[in-house]
Amino acid sequence: MTTNLRIVPVLLFGTLISCQPSVDLDAERAALLQADQEWAAAATEGSDVDRIVSFWSDDAKVYPPGAPVVDGKQAIREFVATSMEVPGFSVGWEPVQVVVAPSGDFGYTICRNHFTVPDADGNLVTTHGRAIAVWRKAADGTWKCVIDIWNNEPAAEEGAE
């Protein structure tokens, strides 16, 4: 009788595990990569603020270098709209790594980015940087960015080739 009682928890645990939905991580990575690439294309085009902002979750936070945190979708929309109004402003990025959690509901992308803005004299200057976007899968199955942070590449060392 004791042997049978020991088997019951093992069988119960096995049944619970087999009921967990399996996640196709390759498909989720591909979907996350596609979302990031579509977002980058929308941002590079720069003509549709609502489309650009649609890739962030309602509770997203943006951490621009040297600036306060931009908290929530409405504040992010204002941040994006203001940026797009700057003469000569442009932004773009390319994902270099995409990671999805085993659960399939969280992930992150690591990107190389570039921003073009006017300097103090009005000359357009392009800076290159690195970015990490943390993504969460929404209830409708789409990927939404919840944390967006970037910084500039370090200055090249003098005399380096």
N, C-alpha and C positions, 0 to 999 in steps of 0.2 A: 504493500500500500504506500509506503514512504517513497519508493522509487517512482511510482505513478504521480505522486504529488510534486516531485521534483521536475518531472517532464512537463507538467502543465504550464509553468511560467515560461519555459523555453519555447513551447509551442505557441503560447500567446504572444511572446516577443517576436517570433518568426512571422506570425500572422500580421502583426502590426507593421513590421518592416516591409512585408510584401505589399501592403496596402498603400505605402507611400508612393506618390507619383514619381516616375523617373524623369530626370531632367536631361534633355539633350544639350549638353554644354556647348558643343560645336555650333548648333543652331542658335543658341542664345548669344554666343560670342559674335556670330555673323550678324544677328539682329542688332546687337549693341554697336558694332562697327558701322553698320549701315546708318543707324540713328546719328552717330557722331559725324559721319561723312555728310549726311543730309544737313545737319546743323551747320557744319563748316561751310557748305555751299551756300546756304541761306545767309550766313553772316558775311561771307565774301561778297555776295551780290549786294547785300546791304539795303535793299529797297523795301523790304517787308518786315517792319519791326515786330508785328504780331507773330509772324512765322518764326523769326529768330527766338523770340521769348517763349514760344510754345514748347521748346525742348527742355525748359526748366520746370521742375515741380512747383506747386503753389508755395511750398515751404522752403524753397531753395535759398542758399546763401552764396554770394559771390565775394571772393576775396581778391580784389585788384591790388597790384603791388603799390605800396606806399599810400594807400587810401583806406578809408573806413569800409567795414563790411557792408555790402548791399544785401539787405535782408527782406526776402519775400518777393513774390512775382511782380507786384505793382512797383516796388522800388527798383527791381531789375528792369522792368519795362522803361521806366524813366531814365535809368542809367544808360540803357541801350539807345533810346531815342536821342538823348543828349549827345552821346558819342557819335552817332550817325550824322548829327548836324555840324560837327566840326569839319571845316573845309579840308579836304584831302585825307580825312580819316579812312583807314581801311584795316581790316583784320582778316586773318586766315590761319588755319592750322591743319596739320596732318597727323592722324593717330599713328603712333609707332608701337603701341602695345595695348591689347584689350584683354582684360581679365574678368571672368564671371565667377562668383562664389558657387560652390557645389550645390547650394539651394536653388540657384538660377534666378534669384530675385534681387541680387545686388551685384554691382560690378564697378570697374573703373577703367578709364582710358588714360594713357600717358601720351601727350602730344608735343610736337614742336610747333610753335606759333610765331607769328610776326604781326606787328602793329605798325602802321604808318600814321604819324601825326605831325603837325607843324611844330617846329621849335620856337623859341622866343623871337627869332627873326622872321618867322613865317616860312622858313624852308622846311620841306617835308623830310622827315627822318624816319627810317625804318629800324625798329629794334626787333631782335629775335629772342625768343624765350622758350620756356618749358611750361607745361601745364598738366594738371591732373584734374579730371572730372570724375566725381563719384556719382554713380547712377543707381536708381532704384526702379524696379519694374512696377509699373502702375497696375491698378486693378483691371484696366482694359487691355493689358498685355504690352503696352508701349513702354519704352525706356525713357525715363525723365532724369535729368541732371539735378542732384540735390546739393552738391558742393562743387564749386568751380573756383579753382585757385591757380594762379600762374605767377611767374617771375621772369626776369630777364636772364639771358645767358650771361655767364661771367665774361667780363672784358677779356679779350685775347691778351695773352702775356706779351710784353714787348720783346721783339726779336724772335717770337715763335713763328714757325712757318705754317 
